[in-house]
């Protein structure tokens, strides 16, 4: 019970301390394969490993990724219902106590400047969408954890309610048994006193019969002596 309460309090504290996230996306270059590439970046709460895992998961919904994740590189990506076979790069790097997710392209790897510019303009939206998805999944995880805690407390409440009902039944039965035992004890006490009285009466009767018996024996002896004197 104490563990459940502690977990619930921890979740409540996390919920109280968590504020609404303000997502900021800014233009920021990144060093990719020896080139400084333009792109868009957003800073997120969390470590680089968790953010990298989330970014891979996000991109796999609409892109095929090449093996390796430093940087994450697409072999095919669908943006605004258009499929592109040229690489889009993404990476995660440390930013203070958190991490920053970045996306960009190398325009020189694309067949036309127009197509590269079109995709580049979409990357800001993708970075923002990733940040929204990332935070929503974090909040959903907290919701799920809170729900599990609520269910655990409700189960504990139900268990205690059932236990309380059973204890009340046992207490009621115990009280009935106590009354029965008290009545039986009182009856036993009365029987005890009655037996003492009867024992005393029996002793007196035995004493009286002993006296009578002695007198009867004397009369019997007198009759026998009288009989013997008859000639």
N, C-alpha and C positions, 0 to 999 in steps of 0.2 A: 504494500500500500504506500509506504514511504517513497519507494522508487517511482511509482506512478505519479505521485504528487510532485516530486522533484522534477520529473520530466515535463510535466504540465507547466510548472512554474518557469522552467527554462524556455519553453516555447512561448509563453506569455511575454517574458522579458525580451526575447528576440523580436516578437511582433511589435512590442512597444518601441524598441530601439530602431526598427526598420522604417525609413522614411520613403516617400514616393520618389522613384528614381527619375532624375532629369538627364535625358540622353543628349549628349553634345557630339556632333560629328564635325570633324574639321579636316581640311586638306593637310596632308602630311606625307612627305616622301619616305621611302624605305629602300634599304640597300638590298637588291635582289640580283644575284649572280654577277656581282661586281658593278651593277648600275644603280644609280639613284632614280627610282621610279616614282612618279607622282601617284597619289592615291588618297584614300580617305580613311580616317582612323577615329575610333571612339574608345574612351577609357571606361573600364568596367571594374566592378568590385569582384575580387576572386583571384586565385593564383593562376599562373600561366598554364599549368597542366589542365585545370578544369575548363578554362576558357578555350584552350586549344581543342579539347574533346568536344565541347559544345559547338565550336566553329566547324569542325569536321562533320558533325552530325547535321548541322544546318545546311551546309553546302551539298551534302550527299542527297538531299531532297530533290535538287534540280541540276546537279552537276556530277560528272564523272571525275574522280580524283586520281591523279597519278600516284604511284607508290611513294612513300616518304611524306613527311609533313613539315619540312623546314627549307623553303616555305611550302605551304599547301599550294598545289598547282593543279588546275583543271585541264582535262583533255577534251572535255566537251561541257558546255554550260548553256542552260536555257534562261534567257532574260527577256521578260515581257513577251513570252511565247515565241521567241526567236532563238534558234539553236546556233551556237558559235563553237567552232572547233579549235579556236585559237586560245592560248592560255590566259587565264586570269589567276593572279597570285594573291595569296592571303597568308598572313602570319600573325602571331601573337608575341608581344614583347612586354617586359616588365615596365610598369609605370608606378613608381612609388611603392605603396603597399598593395597595389592592384595590378591589373594587366590592361594592355591596349590591343584591340583587334584592328587589323589593317587589311584593306583590299586595294589592288591596283593592277595595271597592265603595263606591258612594254609596247608602246605604239609601234615600234619598229618590227614587232613580230606579227603585226596584223596587215592584211593585204591592202587596206586603204586607210588614210587618215580619217576619213568621214566615219567609217565603221568603228574605228578605235575611239573616236571622240564620242560616238553614240553610246558605246558600252561604258566608257569612262564616266559619262554623265549619270549612268544608272547605278554605278558603284556606291555613291553616297546613300542612295535609297536602300541598297542591299546591306550596307554596314549598319544603317539605322534599324532596318528590319531585324537584323541579327541581334542587335542590342535589346530590342523589344522582346524578341523570342527568348533570349538568354535570361532576362529578368523575370519574364512571365513564368518560365520553367522553374526558376528559383523560388518564386512566390508559390507556384503550384506545389512544389515539393514541401514547402512550409505548411501549405493548406492540408496536404495529404498527411503530413506528420501530426498536425494539430487534430485532424479528424481521427487519426489512429489513437491519439491521446484521449480525445473525447470518448471514443468507443471503449477504450480501456477503463476510463473512470466510470462510464455507465455500467460496464460489466462488473466492476468492483462494487458499485452502488447496488446493483441487482443482487450480487452475492451477499452483501451485508444485509440487504432487505430480507432475503431468504433466510439468512442465518438468524436475524433478529426475530423473524416469525417463528422459526423452529425453537429458538431459545424461550420465547414467550409461551409456546405450547408446553415445552418441558417444565418451565416454571409453574404453569398452571397445574400440570399433572403432579409436580412435586408438592404444591400446596395442598392438592386433594389428598395425596398420599400422606402428607403430614397430619391433616385433619383426621384421616382414618387411623393413623398410628396413635395420635393423641387419644382418640376415642377407645382404641384397643388398649392403650396403656391405662386409661381410667378404668375400663372394665377389668383389666388384669389386677389393678390395685384393689378394686372392690372384691374380686374373687379371692385375692390373697388374704384380705381381712376376714372374709367369710370362712376361709379354710382355717385360719388361726382360731377363730371362734369355735368352729366345729371340733378342732383338735383339743381345745380346752374342755369343751363339753364332753368329748369322748374320754378324756382323762378322768374327769370327774365321775363319769358313768362307770369307768373301769374301777375306780376307787370304791364307789358305792357297791358294785357287784362283788368286789373282793371282801367287803365287810359282810355282805349277805351270805356269800359262800362260806365264810368262816362260821357264821352262825348256823347255817344249814348243816355243816359238817358236825358241829357240836350236838345239834339235835339228833342227827343220824347216829352219832356215837352213843348218845344217851339211850336211844331206842335199842341199839344192839346190846348194851349192858343190861338193860331191863329184860330183854329176851333171854339172856343167859341166866338170869336169876330165877326164871320160872322153872319149878320142879314137877 
